[in-house]
Amino acid sequence: MSTPLQVLIAEDCEEDALLLLRELRKGGYDAISERVETPEGFREALERGAWDIILCDYTFPRFSGSEALKIFKESGRDLPFIFVSGTIGEESAVEAMKAGAHDYVIKSRLTRLCPAVERELREAADRKAGREAEEAMRTSENKYRHLFEALSDASFVIEEESGRIIDTNAQAEILLGKTRREILGSNLVGLFEPQSGLAGVASLHAAAGSDQTGGCELEVIRSDGRPVPVHASASRLELYGRRLVLALLRDVSERNRMDEQLRQLSQAVEQCPVSIAITDTAGKITYVNPRFSALTGYTLEEAVGKNPRILKSGETPPETYREMWEAITSGKEWRGRFHNRRKNGELFWESALISPILSKAGKITHYLAVEVDLDEGERNDQ
C-alpha cells in the first residue's frame, strides 16, 4: 500500500518535477504535489497547504534555493526541506545544510531521493513527538505548580532515598519562617526538633507507605527556634523516574489552642454547681451536665432526646411558658422560675436563665438553660 505524501516542489522545470514524482511513486509514495517557481507562489503555497515535505531546486531563473530556504525558515514550519539540484556543489551544499536545509540530492542520483525522504520524514516525526512531549510536560508541570501552590498545607517534595527537599510551596515558607531558597536542598530531618528529627522522618515514611490516611502528629522548628505542632501526612509518588515523597504539614497550633479551650470549658460545665441543659430548636434535649442529673434524677442518657416537659409539675402557670418561648424564639434571654417535678415525683423550685445559641450567620441553633435550685428560704425571699 502506498504512503500518502503531500509534496511542495519549488522547481522551474516541469519535466524535472515529474521525474521527482515518478521516483517517489517508485519508492512507494502516493505523492500529491504542487509546483511553484516564484517567491510569491512559494510563500503562498507554504502558508496554504498542509505539506509533508519540500523538494527545492537550488538555482532557477526567477527564484533561488537560498531564497526559498529563507522564506521557509521565516514561516516557522518544521518539515523536511531537501534540495534536489543538478548544479549544487559540495561547498554550497554544506552552506545550505548550515542554513537549515535537511538534506540535498543530486538530480543525476535520484535513487537517493526516497531514502532521504524516508529518513527526513522519520526525523520530522521524531521532532514533532519530542515537541508534543515537551509541551505535555510543560502543561503537566504548570498544572502541578498551580495545584501545588494552591494547597493550604505546607507541602514538600522529597527524594525518598536521600531525604533532600527538591520542591516546596509558599505555605511551607510561612510555616518555617524561611524562604524557598533556604528550604530547597536541605534535609527533611532538619525540619523537626533535633531530638525527634529521625523519629519524625521515620513516621512520615511509615505514613507514606501505609494505606491509612490519618497521618501523625509532629513538631517542626521555625527559623526563630519556636516549635510548631503540625499534623503530617505523606504519600509516595514517582516523577520522571525518581522516587519521591510528598509530605503535607498542617500547622495545628490554633486547633490545639481551641481544643484546650474546649477541654477547659467542657470541664467547667461538667463541674459547674448549677444545672445546665441544652436543647435543639424543637425543644429536644441534646446535653445535660451532672448537676442537672443530681437535681432532677434523670441521667444524661435518660434526658437526651426528651423534651424538658418531663419536669413539668402542672404547678407553673401556662403564661410563664408562653412568655419564655416568645422571648427565646425572638433571640432574647428569658429569666423566671419553674415549679418542677423530679424523676422520683418530688417537687422543687428553680430559677432559670434561658438564652438562644446563635450560629455565625445569626441563626438560632439551640437553647441554653442555666437553672439554680431554690430552697425554701430563697423562695420566700423572691
ABEGO torsion letter per residue (X at the ends): XBBBBBBBBBBABAAAAAAAAAAAAAAGBBBBBBBBABAAAAAAAAAABBBABBBBBABBAABBAAAAAAAAAAAGBBBBBBBBBAABBAAAAAAAAAAGBABBBBAABAAAAAAAAAAAAAAAAAAAAAAAAAAAAAAAAAAAAAAAAABABBBBBBBAAAGBBABBBAAAAAAAGBBAAAABGBBAAAABBAAAAAAAAAAAAAAAABABAAEBBBBBBBAAGBBBBBBBBBBBBBBGGBBBBBBBBBBAAAAAAAAAAAAAAAAAAAABABBBBBBBAAGBBABBBAAAAAAAGBBAAAABGBBAAAABAGABBAAAAAAAAAAAAAGBBBBBBBBBBBAAGBBBBBBBBBBBBBBAAGBBABBBBBBBBBBAAAAAAX
